[in-house]
Amino acid sequence: EPVVFSVPEVDAKRYYSFQFIDLYTHNFAYLGSLSTGNKAGKYLVALESWDGEIPKDITDVFRCETGIFFTIVRTQLIDANDLNNVKNLQNQYRLQTLNEYLGKTSVKNERNDAFPIWVEGAQFSEASFKYLDAMLKLIGPIEKEKTLIDKFNKLGLGTKEGFDISNFEPETQEAIKQGIKDGFANIEAFIKANSTDPLGSAKVFGSRAYLEKSAKENYHFDNIYLIRAVGAHLGIYGNSASEAIYPAFLVDADGDPMDASKNKYTLTFPPNRLPPVKSFWSLTMYDGKTQLLVDNPLDKYLVNSTMKDAFVRNRDGSVTLYVQNESPGKKLEANWLPAPNGPFYCIMRLYGPTDEVLQGSWVSPKMVKRNINVNHE
């Protein structure tokens, strides 16, 4: 049955959002500061096919393609003294089935799904089809997906019998395995070809309608399957562009993978050219091997817009961030983003990107191997 999300009024300066994601990984709706505003509200999430009566006090209705969905909830923490305020808000977020909301007994919907146990690495081989098989059993494909689902069904994927590669002749088994390799090769080739696009993330995350438009206009594709796969592979559950974009630093200005055991790097924002956003921005460090945050003496995993007043500025007013393994010195630690003693990459997050960002007139600076001295005030 439909569910109701109730949210309190949130102070105007605080960012918060509920990102709603279906089983296709589409961002089918948002509620929060940038989408519905900071006033209190009650929001109904229902299947596209649901035609029941909508309660009069519902603020808005969001329609979902799949019966199972989830939401990622973000509430901005302004500073270390703000934690209780955030807790108070989170305690007021409420989720109810429609019947619960109406004071009735909820409809029981018991399932007995047997999900395959996750094995890390299996997602890159034919073993991934066991996971795909389990997920396809949870959806009723919409008309646009039926041609693809019919092809999957021929392999047993999404059927009652299920997928078992041993059911096929050796030649077919090899073709399936090669198909998996070819698919990932296409994904990796696309990522490499588009790795320098500062608006890349804005083009691969969104609703189905948005992705259809993006696939056609940005890449001249007839369908969304490749860019949807790229989004899931690179940064699954990324935000839609109107909510946030993610300029990625996967290589340095010379096109080389970044390694803090070999080089020191700088990222310099020209005067008055810090990221233009409606909410906030951040730059987060990730270990190139584990894709996890990097342990460091300062317990500092990112730099963000709430730190800007502490940044040491250069004589011309520009801001240089130091991205390296060792401290650049006590005076510059406000500008230091600690890196591991090895390969790394960074992700910038721009929440509430302005038109200047979305239209490409503001472009993030590049990560430069440090080979000059920077003059500070």
Buried (B, 14 or more C-beta within 10 A) or exposed (E): EBBBBBBBEBEEEBBBBBBBBBBBBBBBBBBBBBBBBBEEBBBBBBBEEBEEEBEEEBBBEBBBBBEEBEBEBBBBEBEEEEEEBBEEBEEEBEBBBBBBBEEEEBEEEEEEEEEBEEEEEBBEEBBBBBBBBBBBBBBEBBEEBEEEBEEBBEBBBBBEEBBEBEEBEEEEBEEBEEEBEEBBEBBEEBBEEBBEBBBBBBBBBBBBEBBBBBBEEBBEBEBBBBBBBBBBBBBEEBBBBBBBBBBBBBBBBEEEEBBBEEBBBBBBBEEEBBBBBEBBBBBBBBBBEEEEBBEBEEEBBBBBBBEBEEBBBBEEEBBBBBBBBEBBEEEBBBBBBBBBBBBBBBBBBBBBBBEEBBEEEBEBBBBBBBEEEBEEE
